[in-house]
Amino acid sequence: MKKYLLLLAVICAALPAAALDPLGVYKVRPPEGCVEKDVTAEEMGLEDLIQVSLCTNPSLAADYMGVKASEAGLGSSRGEYLPSITLKGSGNITGERPEGGSYTQNEPYSGKAEASWLLFDFGGRGARISRTRAYLDAANFGYNASLQNLVLSVQTAYLSLLAAEESLVSSKASLDTYKQSYDEAQKRYKLGMVSLSDKLQAKTRYEQALLTVVQHENQVKQYSGNLAVLLNLTPSTQIKLAKPEFDEKFIQIESDDVEEMMKTALAKRPEIQAQESTAQAQKANLTSAKTRMLPSIVANASASYGDNWKHSYPYGVDNSAGLMVSWPLFSGFSNMYQTAQASYQYKQSQSQTENLKRQIENEVWSAYQNYKTAFRSYEISQTVLESAEENERVAFRYYEVGKGDIINLLTAVAQLADARQNKITAFYSLLLSKANLYKSIGKNEL
């Protein structure tokens, strides 16, 4: 029997802590279905990017480890329902030589097993476990909030990069238009049909358009780096994006009832659920603090064996069992103040929960208004672009036949460039505002 107990102790010490889960506390699993794609060689759609980030983002991994630590803490607190068993052993060699006598060597050894079991403590143990359970729930909801924040960050980085790439294409198109105007002004100046001022003004606008191209190239690099970091890659990683076919579903929302959205947010937002779990933990902590002033009953048992084989009575056995009642009658008022502290912390958590609810309702309201404004801005930008395109065509024809001046032409070209950029900005701002609206009500869709 001793050999089996020793073998079990060695196995338990050798196994990693996470390999054993006798109390069944490890429930949360890491993200599954990681995408095995080379982001530098294959085109990545939004869903692929989100999946890669969920499996590789170090910040999310840190939050996940926090949840696992909370689960282990719950297992530790549940262990209070089980008895505590301790094995003790000793062995030594002693020698003595009395005056005028011979040397005597003793080799005694002893072993002792002690067990204690908390039988009753007026709910204090249960309150401590409930507190740990509530903190685990808060950590789990916090992890879910981190998941949603990461998804929104990837969506934002993805759309911002697409917008930057389209802005670069638009600025290059505007550069070509300015180049055409500059070439026409040069030709007409050489023919003596316009003054040097026309040529210089056209050249200035052309070079300004070239500067805009350089600025948009920088934006593409910046947004590409932001997206790469979210995937736990170096900022210099070149990511190929698969541009989706945008249709009406990308700009429409499922419901236009903002009151219903706020109710959905209060029910689904993990931040609220985490705060409510924290409040429950503080409530359990208050119960635990109250029970510290009450008695507890513990069952104790022990068995010992001692052996000194060189004596006439070589061994002895000692057994005991009983109950122990402990009642802290006075502790310098510390229990009283600890109970008051727990009560104030619980009330504080309740107030923080209510405050968070109002903040989230306001977040939904603001996100909804931003979406409606973005939607209207996108509709107007389409009309403005159509007018600007027609105006530029007319202005160029007038200048080409000598009926218009360079100022009108360059103004029309600038308006067209602005209209193109405004439409791109309005479209992707609309998508981003929709993503933020869905995030505010606890959804991660686009």
C-alpha positions in Angstrom: 0.0 0.0 0.0 2.8 2.4 0.8 4.4 1.8 -2.6 1.1 2.7 -4.4 0.7 5.9 -2.4 4.3 6.9 -3.1 3.9 6.2 -6.8 0.7 8.3 -7.0 2.5 11.2 -5.3 5.3 11.0 -7.8 2.9 10.9 -10.8 0.9 13.9 -9.5 4.1 15.9 -9.0 5.5 15.0 -12.4 2.3 15.9 -14.4 1.8 19.5 -15.4 -1.0 21.3 -13.5 -3.2 21.7 -16.6 -3.0 18.0 -17.4 -5.3 17.1 -14.4 -8.8 18.5 -13.9 -10.5 16.3 -11.3 -13.0 19.1 -10.4 -14.0 19.8 -14.0 -13.3 23.5 -14.1 -11.5 23.9 -17.5 -14.4 24.8 -19.9 -13.2 27.6 -22.1 -11.4 26.4 -25.3 -9.1 28.5 -27.5 -10.4 29.6 -31.0 -10.6 26.7 -33.4 -10.4 26.4 -37.2 -7.3 28.5 -37.7 -6.7 29.4 -41.3 -3.5 27.9 -42.7 -2.8 30.5 -45.4 0.3 32.4 -46.5 -0.9 36.0 -46.2 1.9 37.2 -48.4 1.0 34.8 -51.3 -2.8 34.2 -51.1 -5.5 36.8 -51.2 -7.2 37.2 -47.8 -10.8 38.1 -47.4 -12.2 39.7 -44.3 -13.3 36.3 -42.8 -9.9 34.9 -43.3 -8.2 37.8 -41.7 -10.5 37.7 -38.7 -9.8 33.9 -38.2 -6.1 34.4 -38.5 -6.1 37.2 -35.9 -8.2 35.2 -33.5 -5.6 32.4 -33.6 -2.5 34.5 -33.6 -3.1 37.9 -31.8 -0.9 38.0 -28.7 -3.2 40.4 -26.8 -6.2 38.0 -27.2 -4.0 35.1 -26.2 -3.1 36.9 -23.0 -6.8 37.4 -22.2 -7.4 33.7 -22.8 -4.6 32.8 -20.4 -6.3 35.1 -17.8 -9.5 33.1 -18.2 -7.6 29.8 -17.7 -6.0 31.2 -14.6 -9.5 32.1 -13.3 -10.7 28.6 -14.0 -7.8 27.2 -12.0 -8.7 29.6 -9.2 -12.2 28.2 -9.2 -10.8 24.7 -8.9 -8.6 25.8 -6.0 -11.6 27.2 -4.2 -13.7 24.1 -4.9 -11.0 22.1 -3.1 -12.3 23.6 0.2 -15.1 21.0 0.1 -12.6 18.2 0.2 -10.6 17.0 3.2 -6.9 18.0 3.7 -4.5 15.1 4.2 -0.9 15.5 5.2 1.8 12.8 5.4 4.8 13.4 7.7 7.9 11.2 8.1 11.2 11.4 9.8 14.3 9.3 10.2 17.6 10.1 12.0 20.6 8.5 13.6 21.6 9.4 17.2 24.5 8.2 19.2 25.5 8.4 22.9 28.4 7.3 25.1 27.7 7.6 28.9 30.7 8.1 31.2 32.4 4.8 31.6 30.0 3.1 29.2 30.0 2.0 25.6 28.8 3.9 22.6 25.1 3.3 21.6 23.7 4.2 18.2 19.9 4.6 17.7 18.2 4.7 14.3 14.6 5.8 15.0 12.1 6.7 12.3 8.4 7.7 12.4 5.5 8.4 10.2 2.3 10.4 10.7 -0.9 11.0 8.7 -3.2 13.9 9.5 -6.6 14.7 8.0 -8.8 17.7 8.5 -12.2 18.4 7.0 -14.2 21.6 7.3 -17.8 20.4 8.0 -19.7 23.6 8.5 -18.9 27.4 8.5 -22.4 29.0 8.0 -21.9 29.3 4.2 -18.6 31.0 4.2 -17.0 28.4 2.1 -19.8 28.4 -0.4 -19.7 32.2 -0.6 -16.0 32.1 -1.4 -16.6 29.6 -4.2 -19.4 31.8 -5.5 -17.1 34.8 -5.5 -14.5 32.9 -7.5 -17.1 31.6 -9.9 -18.4 35.2 -10.5 -14.9 36.5 -11.1 -14.4 33.6 -13.6 -17.6 34.7 -15.3 -16.4 38.2 -15.4 -13.1 37.1 -16.9 -14.9 35.0 -19.5 -17.2 37.9 -20.5 -14.1 40.1 -20.6 -12.5 37.6 -23.0 -15.6 37.7 -25.2 -15.4 41.5 -25.2 -11.8 41.3 -26.3 -12.9 38.9 -29.1 -15.4 41.5 -30.3 -12.9 44.3 -30.0 -10.4 42.4 -32.0 -12.9 41.6 -34.8 -13.9 45.3 -35.0 -10.2 46.2 -35.1 -9.6 43.8 -38.0 -12.7 45.1 -39.8 -11.5 48.7 -39.3 -8.0 48.0 -40.5 -9.3 46.0 -43.5 -11.7 48.7 -44.6 -9.2 51.5 -44.0 -6.6 49.7 -46.1 -9.2 49.2 -48.9 -10.1 52.8 -48.7 -6.5 53.9 -48.8 -5.9 51.7 -51.8 -8.9 53.1 -53.6 -7.9 56.7 -52.7 -4.5 56.0 -54.2 -6.1 54.8 -57.4 -8.3 57.9 -57.4 -5.4 60.3 -56.8 -3.5 58.7 -59.6 -6.5 59.2 -61.9 -6.7 62.8 -60.8 -3.0 63.1 -61.5 -3.6 61.9 -65.0 -6.4 64.5 -65.4 -4.1 67.3 -64.1 -1.4 66.0 -66.4 -3.8 66.3 -69.3 -4.7 69.8 -68.3 -1.0 70.7 -68.0 -0.1 69.2 -71.4 -3.0 71.2 -73.0 -1.8 74.4 -71.3 1.8 73.8 -72.5 0.6 73.2 -76.0 -1.6 76.3 -76.1 1.3 78.4 -74.5 3.7 77.2 -77.2 1.1 78.3 -79.9 0.8 81.7 -78.2 -2.8 81.2 -77.4 -2.5 81.6 -73.6 -0.2 83.4 -71.2 2.6 81.9 -69.2 0.3 82.1 -66.2 -1.9 79.4 -67.5 1.0 77.1 -68.0 2.4 77.8 -64.5 -1.0 77.4 -62.8 -1.5 74.0 -64.5 2.0 72.9 -63.5 1.4 73.9 -59.9 -1.9 71.9 -59.7 -0.2 68.9 -61.4 2.7 68.9 -58.8 0.2 69.2 -56.0 -1.7 66.2 -57.3 1.7 64.4 -57.4 2.1 65.2 -53.7 -1.3 63.8 -53.0 -0.3 60.5 -54.6 2.7 60.3 -52.4 0.6 61.0 -49.3 -1.9 58.3 -50.3 1.0 55.8 -50.8 2.1 56.5 -47.3 -1.5 55.9 -46.0 -1.5 52.5 -47.7 1.7 51.5 -46.0 0.5 52.7 -42.6 -2.8 50.9 -42.8 -1.1 47.8 -44.1 1.2 47.8 -41.1 -1.7 48.2 -38.7 -3.4 45.2 -40.2 -0.3 43.1 -40.2 0.3 43.8 -36.5 -3.2 42.6 -35.6 -2.3 39.3 -37.3 0.9 39.1 -35.2 3.1 39.8 -38.2 5.7 42.5 -38.7 4.4 45.8 -40.1 6.5 45.3 -43.2 4.5 42.2 -44.2 2.8 42.7 -47.6 -0.8 41.4 -47.3 -2.9 40.6 -50.4 -6.5 41.6 -49.9 -9.4 40.0 -51.6 -11.8 42.9 -52.4 -15.4 41.8 -52.0 -18.2 42.6 -54.4 -20.0 45.3 -52.4 -23.7 45.4 -52.8 -26.7 46.8 -50.9 -26.4 44.3 -48.1 -23.0 45.9 -47.2 -24.5 49.3 -46.4 -28.0 48.3 -45.1 -28.7 47.4 -41.5 -31.2 44.7 -40.4 -33.4 47.0 -38.3 -33.9 50.7 -38.1 -35.4 50.7 -34.5 -32.8 52.3 -32.3 -34.8 51.6 -29.1 -34.7 47.9 -29.9 -31.0 48.2 -30.6 -30.4 49.6 -27.1 -32.3 46.8 -25.5 -30.4 44.3 -27.5 -27.1 45.9 -26.4 -28.1 45.7 -22.7 -28.8 42.0 -23.1 -25.9 41.0 -25.3 -22.9 43.3 -24.6 -20.2 41.2 -22.7 -19.0 44.3 -20.9 -22.3 44.6 -19.1 -22.3 40.9 -18.3 -18.8 41.1 -17.0 -19.7 44.1 -14.8 -22.8 42.3 -13.5 -20.6 39.2 -12.7 -18.2 41.5 -10.8 -21.1 42.8 -8.8 -22.1 39.3 -7.9 -18.6 38.5 -6.8 -18.7 41.5 -4.5 -22.0 40.3 -3.1 -20.5 36.9 -2.4 -17.5 38.6 -0.9 -19.9 40.4 1.5 -21.4 37.1 2.6 -18.0 35.6 3.1 -17.0 38.6 5.2 -20.1 38.1 7.4 -19.3 34.5 8.0 -15.8 35.3 9.4 -17.5 36.3 12.6 -19.4 33.0 13.0 -18.1 29.6 14.3 -16.8 26.8 12.1 -16.7 23.0 12.8 -13.7 20.9 11.6 -13.2 17.2 11.8 -9.7 16.1 12.6 -8.1 12.7 12.5 -4.5 11.5 12.8 -2.5 8.2 12.9 1.2 7.9 13.7 3.8 5.1 13.9 7.2 5.3 15.5 9.9 2.7 15.5 13.2 2.4 17.4 14.1 -1.2 16.7 17.1 -1.3 19.1 15.0 -0.7 22.3 13.0 -3.3 24.2 9.8 -1.6 23.0 10.7 -1.1 19.3 7.5 0.6 18.0 4.5 2.5 19.0 1.1 3.5 17.4 -0.9 6.6 18.2 -4.4 7.4 16.8 -6.8 10.2 17.4 -10.0 11.6 16.0 -12.4 14.4 17.0 -14.2 17.6 16.2 -12.9 21.1 16.7 -15.1 24.2 17.0 -13.6 27.6 16.4 -15.3 30.9 17.0 -13.5 34.2 16.6 -15.0 36.2 19.3 -12.8 39.3 19.0 -10.3 40.2 16.3 -9.6 43.9 17.0 -12.7 45.0 15.0 -11.1 43.9 11.8 -14.0 41.6 10.8 -16.5 44.4 11.4 -14.5 46.8 9.1 -13.9 44.1 6.5 -17.7 43.4 6.3 -18.3 47.2 5.9 -15.7 47.4 3.2 -17.3 44.5 1.3 -20.7 46.1 1.6 -19.4 49.4 0.2 -17.6 47.6 -2.7 -20.8 45.7 -3.5 -22.8 49.0 -3.7 -20.0 50.5 -5.7 -20.3 47.6 -8.3 -24.0 48.1 -8.5 -23.6 51.8 -9.3 -20.9 51.0 -11.8 -23.2 48.5 -13.5 -25.9 51.2 -13.9 -23.4 53.7 -15.2 -22.1 51.3 -17.8 -25.6 50.6 -19.0 -26.2 54.3 -19.6 -22.9 54.6 -21.4 -23.7 51.7 -23.7 -27.1 53.0 -24.5 -25.5 56.3 -25.4 -22.8 54.4 -27.5 -25.6 52.7 -29.4 -27.4 56.0 -29.9 -24.3 57.8 -31.2 -23.3 54.9 -33.5 -26.8 54.8 -34.9 -26.8 58.6 -35.6 -23.3 58.3 -37.2 -24.6 55.5 -39.4 -27.6 57.5 -40.6 -25.4 60.5 -41.3 -22.9 58.4 -43.2 -25.6 56.8 -45.2 -27.0 60.2 -46.3 -23.4 61.5 -47.0 -22.8 58.5 -49.3 -26.0 59.2 -51.2 -25.0 62.8 -51.7 -21.4 62.0 -52.7 -22.7 59.9 -55.6 -24.7 62.8 -56.9 -21.8 65.2 -56.4 -19.5 62.9 -58.3 -21.8 62.7 -61.3 -22.1 66.5 -61.4 -18.3 66.9 -61.1 -17.6 64.5 -63.9 -19.9 66.3 -66.3 -18.5 69.7 -65.2 -14.9 68.6 -65.8 -15.8 67.3 -69.3 -17.5 70.6 -70.2 -14.7 72.7 -68.8 -12.0 70.8 -70.7 -13.9 71.1 -74.0 -14.4 74.8 -73.5 -10.7 75.3 -72.7 -9.7 73.1 -75.6 -11.6 75.3 -78.1 -10.5 78.5 -76.5 -13.9 79.4 -74.9 -12.8 78.9 -71.3 -9.8 79.9 -69.1 -7.4 77.8 -67.1 -8.9 78.8 -63.8 -12.3 77.3 -64.7 -10.6 74.1 -66.0 -8.4 73.6 -62.9 -11.3 74.4 -60.6 -13.4 71.7 -62.4 -10.5 69.2 -62.2 -10.1 69.9 -58.5 -13.8 69.5 -57.9 -13.7 66.2 -59.7 -10.7 65.0 -57.6 -12.5 66.0 -54.4 -15.7 64.3 -55.5 -13.9 61.1 -56.2 -12.2 61.1 -52.9 -15.3 62.1 -51.0 -17.2 59.2 -52.5 -14.5 56.8 -51.4 -14.4 58.3 -48.0 -18.2 58.4 -47.6 -18.5 54.7 -48.8 -15.9 53.3 -46.4 -17.1 55.6 -43.6 -20.5 54.1 -44.1 -19.2 50.6 -43.8 -17.1 51.5 -40.7 -20.1 53.2 -39.1 -22.2 50.1 -39.7 -19.4 47.9 -38.1 -19.3 50.2 -35.1 -23.1 50.2 -34.8 -23.2 46.4 -34.8 -20.3 46.2 -32.3 -22.2 48.6 -30.0 -25.2 46.2 -29.9 -23.0 43.1 -29.3 -22.8 41.8 -32.9 -19.8 41.3 -35.1 -21.0 41.5 -38.6 -20.5 43.6 -41.7 
